[in-house]
Amino acid sequence: MKKESIGQKIYRNLMDGITHMLPFVIGGGLLIALAFLFDDYAIDPSNFGSNTPLSAFLKQIGDLTFGFMLPVFAAYIAVSIAGQPGMVVGFIGGVLAQQSGAGFLGALLAGFIAGYIVVLLEKVLCFIPKSLEGLKPMLLYPLLGLILVGAVMTFVVNPPVTMLNTMITETLTGMGASSQILLGIVLAAMMAVDMGGPLNKGAYMFAVICFDAGNYAAMAAVIIGGMVPATSIALATTLFKNKFTKKDREAGLTNYILGLSFITEGAISFAAADPFRVLPSVTVGSAVAGGLAMFFGCASRAPHGGIFILPVIENPIGFVIAFLSGVVVAALMIGFLKKPVVEEEVQ
């Protein structure tokens, strides 16, 4: 078995945390979006999202679910490093990061710190006789781990990271129009360029950080950037039939659904088959869509859902225009760059 490098281990630990966190982000975020959808703004604008009994119920459950995002993220990074004993230490480290305002970055550090604290405790407590082995995971690891992670997070990590988060939030809030458009272009392009890979995940997690801080524009750019690749490929298979095999054209129909649902991975098979033509096309298309979304002042109060969350998008018409513009640009580029397939394949 090939030995993992340090970078590969860190990436695997990080992805384990993200994978377990995403259901809380998506489920909680969609419930919050539904709360706004079913509420009446006119009743009390200051309490929008909780004015009606249904919206208040959805908002309460959504906030609770979304609130577990950072503790779960930190917990499963720790579990990935140290196994099950890392769970409670990582979880509480994530809670401390959340409550202090250290946010996503603080929770990320908490997960790694907690995991390696437990690994260290396993080595330090190796002298304990086997007859008392059961005390380690049930008593010693949680007790000592919680004390150590609490001290490190409270006195070392949280103060500077909280300050950094405040600076980032203020910078995003104070961005001018041109800077926001550039941010939208970069985030949307990152969503398309590796379709579910590190850049895609990095852009999405940045949007989640902004979302958690109350800045919803980045999430709109990320969602639209993730919708363009599969949808534009589907449109290209429809418009340029001679550039695709029959099998590709059939798969293209499915990509309409995947793209509209914000499932970027639907484009992977097409990009893998012709990366030098498809990847630049969808990346440019997504960048166009993301920049336009920022230009039109779009913002998303839901962290997932694609076209189906349109009712909770600020400036939904602008969002649709931006999305369609990106899709058309990418589809035309694909049609222009791809070579026709041989006649036998088209039949």
N, C-alpha and C positions, 0 to 999 in steps of 0.2 A: 504494500500500500504506500502510495506517494505521501511523503511527509509535507504537511502544510507549512508555508512560510508564515512569518509573523503577520504580514499584511493580509494573507488569506484567512488566518484565524480571526483577526479583528473584523474583517468583512463578514465572515460567517456569523460571528457573535452578534454583530450589528443587524444583519438580516434576520436572525432569529428573533431579536427584539421587535423589529419592524413588522415581521409577519404576524406575530401574536398581538401587536398593538392595532393593526389596521382594522380588524372587526369592530373595535371600540370607537375608532375614529369615524368609520363609515356609518356604522349603526347609530351611534349617538348623533353624529352630524346630520344624518337624514331625518332623524326624529325632530331635531331642532328646526330643520328646514320645513318639515311638515307643520310644526307649531306655528311658524310664521305664515305658512300657506293658509291654514284654517283659522287664523285670527282676524280680528277686525281692528285695523289701525285707528279708526275714528273713535273708538271707545276711550282709549287712553294711549296716546302716542308714546308716552314715557314708559309704558308697560307692554309695548308691542311684543307679541309672542306668548303672552300669558293672560290676555284679556278675557277669553272665553274659557269655559271649563275644559273643553277638548284640547285647546291649544296649551293651556296651563299644564294639563296632564302630560301631553307629549313633550313639552319643554322640560318638565321636571325629570322625566325618565331620560330624555336626551342629554340634559346637562349632567346627570348622574353618570350615565354611560361614558360620555365624552371625558368626564373628570377622571376616569380610571386610565386614560390613555398613557400618561407619563409613568405612573407606578407600574403598570403592566409592561411597558417598554423596558424600564430599568430591571424589573424582575426577571424577564426572560433573557436579557443580556447576561445577567448573573447566572441564570440556570444553564445557559449555553457554555459558560466558562467553568462553573463549579458543580453542575448537576443540581438536583433538587434542594440540597441544603442552601443554595444561593437564593432561593425564591423569596423568603421573607426578608432577608437582608437587602436584596435589590429592590423589593417592593417599597420598603420603608425609606430607602434612599431616594426613590422616585417621588414619594410623598413629600419628603423634606425639600427636594428640589422644586416641586410644584408649589408648595406653600410659601417658599421664600421668594418666588418670582424668578428662579433660575431657569425655569422652563425646560424646553426640549434638550438644550445643550447640557443643562445641569442633570437631567435625568439620564442622558447618555453617559455622562461621566460617573454618575451614581451606579449605573449598571456594571460598568467595568470595575470600579472601585470595590463594589460589593462582591463581585465574583472573585476577584483576586484576594480580597480579605479572607473569604472562606477557604480558598486554596492555601493561603498562608496558615490559617488556623489548622487545616488538615495536617500540614507539615509540623507545626509547632506542637500539636497535641498527639503526635504519633507515639509518645511514650506511654500513653494511657493503656493499661492492660486490656486484652481482648474481652475479658469478662465484663468490662464496663464500656465496651464499644458502642452499645446502644444509646449511651448518654450523649454522644457527640452530636448526631443530627437532631436529636430531640431537645437537647438542653444547651450544650456548650456552644455549638455553632450559632444558633439563633441569639443566645444571650450575649456572647462576646462580639459576634458579628454586628449586632444592632448597636452596641455601645461604640464600636470602632467606626462604623459607617456614619452614625449620628454625629460623632465628634468631627470626622473629616468633612462631612457635608456642611455642618453648621459653621465651623470655624475656618475652613480652608477653601472649599469649593463655592459655596453659595454666594458669599459677598461679592467676589469679583465677577462671577457669571451673571448675577442679578444686575449688576451695574452695566455689563456688556449688553444684556438683553434690553435694558432700558434705552441704551444708546441706539441699538438696532431699530427698536420700535419708533423712537423719535426721528431717526433718519428716514424710515419708510413713510411715516406720517408727513414729514416735511418735504418729501420728494416733489420736484416740479413735474410738469406734464411730460417733458421730453425724457426725463429720467425714468418715469413710470413706463413709458412706451418701450424704452430700451430694456427695462426689467422684464416686461411682458414678452418681448422678442426672445430674450435669453432663456427664460423659464419654459416657454412653449417649445422652443427648439430643443432644449434638453429633454423634454418629454418624448420627442420624436426620434432623437438621434440614436438611442440604443434600446428603445421599446421595452421597458421593464428592467433594464440594467441599472448600474450604479448612478448614471447621470439622471435617468428617469426618476429613480427613487429619491435622489438628492433634491431634484426640483420639487417633487411632491412633498417631501418632508419640510422643505423651506416654506412652501405654501401652508402647510399645517401649522408651522411655528407662527406665521403671520395670522392665520385663522384664529389660533388660540389667543393671540394678542388683540383680536378685534379688527384686523385689517383683512378684508375679504377680496380685495382686487387681485392679489397674487393667485388665489385659488381659482378665480375665473380664468386667468391666463393659463394656468396649469391644466385645468379641465379641458379647455378648448384645444390646447396643444396636444393633449392625449386623444382627443376625438378625431382630429384631422387625418392621421396616418391611415387607419383602416377604412375610413369613409372615402378618402380620396382614391385609394386603391380600388375600392368598389366602383366608384364613378369611372375610373380609368378603364376598368374591365368592361363597363357598359358602353363607353364612348369609343374605345379603340379596340374593337373585337379582334382585329387582325394582329394585334400585338400580344395576345394571350391565347393559350390553349383552351380547349373546351373545359378541361378540368379547372383551370384558373378562373375562367368566367363563372363557373358554378360556385367556386369558393368565394368569388367576389360578392355574390349576392348575400352570403352570410356576413361579410364584412360591413355591409350597411348597418346591420343590427349591432355588431360589435362596436363599430365606430361611434354610432349614436349613443351607445351605452357607456362610453368612456372606457373601452377595453382596448388599449393600445396594442396589446399583444396579438390581436387579430392580423396585424400587418407583418408579423415576423416571418412567416413562410415566404411571402413575396419578397421581402427585403433580403432574406438569406439566399434566395434563388438569383437575385440580380441586385446586389448591394450598391454597385457603383452608379446605378441609375435611379433605383427606388429610394434609397436612403437620402441622397441630397434633395430629391423632389419633396418627400414628405417633411423633411426638416425645414426647408424653405417655406412650404405651405403652412406648417405649424407656427413658424416664426411670424409670418404675415398675420395669421389669425390672432396670435397672442398680442402682437403690437397693436392691432386694431381694437382688440378687446379693451386694452388699457386706454387707447385713444378715445373710445366711446364711453369710458367710465364704468365699465361692467364690473360687477362684484358678485361673488357667489356665497350665499349663506349656508350652502351644503358642500361637504367635501368630496362628494361622489354623486354619480347618477346620470351624468351626460345630459342629453337633451331633455330628459324627463324631469329635471329640476328647474327647467326654464321659468316656471312661475315664481321661484324665489331668487331669480337672478335680477340684479339691479340693471336696468336698461336692457330688457330681453331682446328688443328689436336690434339694438346694436350688437348684442351677442350673436344673434342669428346671422346678421350681415358679416360680421368678422369670421364666423365659422364657415359660412358658404364661400367667402372670399378665399380663405386658406385652402379649402377643399378643391376649389376650381383651379387655383394656382398649382397645387400639387398634382392634380389629375392631368392638367395640360402638360406639365413638365414630364410626367411619366410617359404620356402619349408621345411627346416629342422625342424623348431620349431613348425609349425602348425600340428595339428593332422588330420588324414583323416576324412572326413565327412562320415556319414552313407550312405549306398548304395542308399536308397530311395531318398536322397537329390541330389545325383549325376545324377540320371536319368533325 
